[in-house]
Each structure stands twice: as structure tokens, then as C-alpha cells.
Amino acid sequence: MVILAAVVLTGVTGCADRPNDLETYYEKTPGAATTTTPAASSAPASPAGQAAASSARSAVVDDVVAAVLTKQDLAGEGVRAATTQAENEACFAAVPSGDPRGASWTYSSGSTFKQQVTGYLAQPATDVLAQVQCDGQKLNVELPSGAQAVRGWCEGSTCTVLLAAGHVLSGLQVTASSASRAADAVKSLAPLAAKKLPSAQG
């Protein structure tokens, strides 16, 4: 399976200056079965095929970039950019991703919020989301406008919501002093994130 995994940072995160090397986001496509004519299996891709693949990669990367919440998007949420990158906790660890990156934020109360955005070239994000299995209790989340599918879980005082649309999976994770506070916070963020998904962008 050919997978693009790009979790993009906003300008305030520590990894924003990392090179966008698309070659690191893809697994090598398995070669053709060995036959008595090796030249056929080793023939290079045509220029048109390479251009199409490059265009598809660029389109998914653009969708991932567009799905990242910015400081302006979160202006009404009372969060500020975190000084350190939060660890992947609970459900985020179960999301398929080849090169995880993310943006972290903190609330004045001390609660933390992290967004993780991943793009998948070979299959719709709804198919990826259907395969994700997380520990903890399921969190009922209303499908927000702009998303094609949504699932949520709470484990301890960390609650996670995953939104899928097009080839993009947007993950939102809040850790608070209690599960109820984390659930309320992550549910309030879901509509904001859904508006940034590719289907909502037209």
C-alpha cells in the first residue's frame, strides 16, 4: 500500500523547518513478479506516469496543509502555542503514519491540545479511519459539516476525535484534568477542524 503520511505543523511548532521530502512519506511499491523477461519488470515509469504521481502527491500535501488549524482558527478557544511538542498519546498512537508531526497548544487551565493531520495517497481517509482501533471508551461525536466520517475515544483524561474527508485524516486530542472536560473541549474543536478538510474547501 502506498501511503502518504504528512502531519503538518503550523509556523509556531518546532519542526516547521523540516524539509518536505516526499520520498520519505511513501513506502516503495512492491516490484512486479519475477519473470523470464527481467527487462519488462525493471522498465522505468513513463514521464507521463511520473508526472501524474507527482501531481497526486502534491495535491494530497496541499490538502494536509490546508487542514491544519492556525492561531487565527483557534482565536476563540483560549489556547496558545505550546513551547514543547506533546507526545503522541492514547489514540494517536494507533493512527497509521509514516512520519508523524503535529502542532501542540495549551489552555490557560493547563490542559493540552494537539492536532495531527495525515494524508493517504492510496485510499480514502474514511477507509483508514474505519480500521483504527483505540483503547478506552468510545466518545459519541456528531458528524460536523465538512467531514465525511468521525470517530472518538476517551482513555483516562485524554479524549481523541478523528475526522476523515477525501484523503486526509485530521486528529484532535485533548488532555485535561478529567475525561468530561477533555471530551467537551475536543468536541468544541471538531467543527473548526472539519471546516478545514478538503471536502469543505470545495
N, C-alpha and C positions, 0 to 999 in steps of 0.2 A: 504494500500500500504506500502510495506516495503522499507524504504529509507535509504541509507547510505549518510550522509552529512558530508564530511570531507574536510574542506578548509585548506590546509596545509601551514604552514609558512616555510620560509627559515630560516637559522640559525641566521639571523640578526633581527628577529622580536621578540617582547616582549613576545609572547605567545608560543615560541618554546618549552618551558619546560613543557607544559601542558601534563598531561597523556593522552595516546591514548586509552581511554576506549571505545571500540567498542560498549559496551552496550548502551552508551548514544547516539549513532548515529542511532539507529533503533527504530522505533515505534513497539510496541507489535503487533504481529499478532493476529487478532481477533480470539477468540476461536470458536470451532465448535458449531453448533446449538445444543441446549439442547434437549436430547432425553430421553427415558426411561432407557437407559443404560449409566449412568454417567461415569462409568469406561472407556468406549471407548473414550469419549471426553477428559478425563484427562490423558490418557496414555502418558508417556514421549516419546520424539522423540528417535528414534533408534540411537545408536552410529554412524552408518554409515551416517545417515541423519545429525547429529550434525557436523560430520567431514566435510561433503560436504558444509554445510552452513558456517562453519568457513573458509574453503578454499576459498569460493566465496567472503566472506568479505575481506579476506587478499589480494586477487587478485585486488579488486577494490581499496583498500587502497594503494597498490603498484602503481597502475595506477595514482592515485591522486598525490602521492608523486613525481612521475616521471614527472608530468605535470607542476610542479611549476618552474617558471623561477628563475634562480640563478643570482648571481652577475656576473658570467662569461658569462651567456647568454646575459646579458644586458650591457656588457662592451662597446659596440659601441653606446649606446643610450644616454650617458651623464647623467645617473641617479645615485643617491646614496641612500643608505638605509635611510628611514625616522626615525627620533628619536621618533615619536609618531605614533600610529596606526590611519589611516584615518577612518573616519566614512563611513558607507555604504550609498552611495548617489544614487539618481536617480534610474536607472535601477537595480542596485544590490539589492535593497530592494525588488524587485519583483521575485528574483530567489529563488526557494524553497531550504531551507537549515535548517537543524535542529540544527547545532552548528557552526555558521559562524566564520571563521578565515581568515586571509589574510595577505599578505605581502605588505607593503607600501614603495613607493620610491618618491624621489623629484628630479626635474630638477634644474639646476642652475638658470633658469629663474623664479623659484618659482612655476611652475606647479607641479602637483602631479599625481602620477600613482599608482594604486592599482590593484593587481591581486587577484581574488577569485576563488578557484578551489573546485568543489563539485563532489562527486561521488554518483551514484544512483544504488543500487543493483537490484531493481525490474523491471527496464525498461531502454531502451536505452536513452542516453542523448539527442539524436535528438528528441525523443518524449517529453522530458521535455522542451527543447528549444522551440518547436512548441507551447507550452502552455503559455510561458512567454509573458506578455503584459506590455510594458513600456510606460510611458508618453513621450512627446516630439516628435521630428521629426525623421523619420526613416533615418538611415545612410546606404548608399549603400556601401557594403564592398565585394570585390572579395573573393570568396572562396579560402583560401590558401591551399597549399598542406599539407596533414596530417589531415585536418578537414573534417568531413562529412556534417556539416551544419554550417552556420554562420548567425547571425543577429546583427544589430546595431541600436542605437538610440542616439540622442543628445538632451539634455534638458538644456537650458541655455548654460553655457560654460563647461558643463560636457558631455563627449561622452563615450559610452559604447559599447564594442563588446563582444558577447558571441559566443564561439566556442564549437562545440559538436563533440565527437567521442567516440565510444564504450560506456562505462558507465560514462564518465567524461565530465563535463561542465566546461570550462575554461573561466572566465570572466576577461576582461581588461577594466579599467576605468581611463580616464584621465580628470583632471580638469585644464583648462588653462585660460588665460586672455580673450580668445574668443573661440567661438564654432569651428571656422575654424582651429585654432591652435590645439585644443583638438582632432578634427577629424583627422588631419594629423598625430598627434602623435600616436593615438590609432591604426590607420591603419598600421603604420610602425611596431607596436609591434605584430600585428596579425600573420604574418608569423613565427615569433620567437616562439610564444605560440603554434601554430599549429604543429610545429616540435616536441613538447614535448608530444603531445597527444598519447594515446595508439595505434591508428591505424598507426601512423607514427613510433612508436617504434617497430612495427612488432609483 
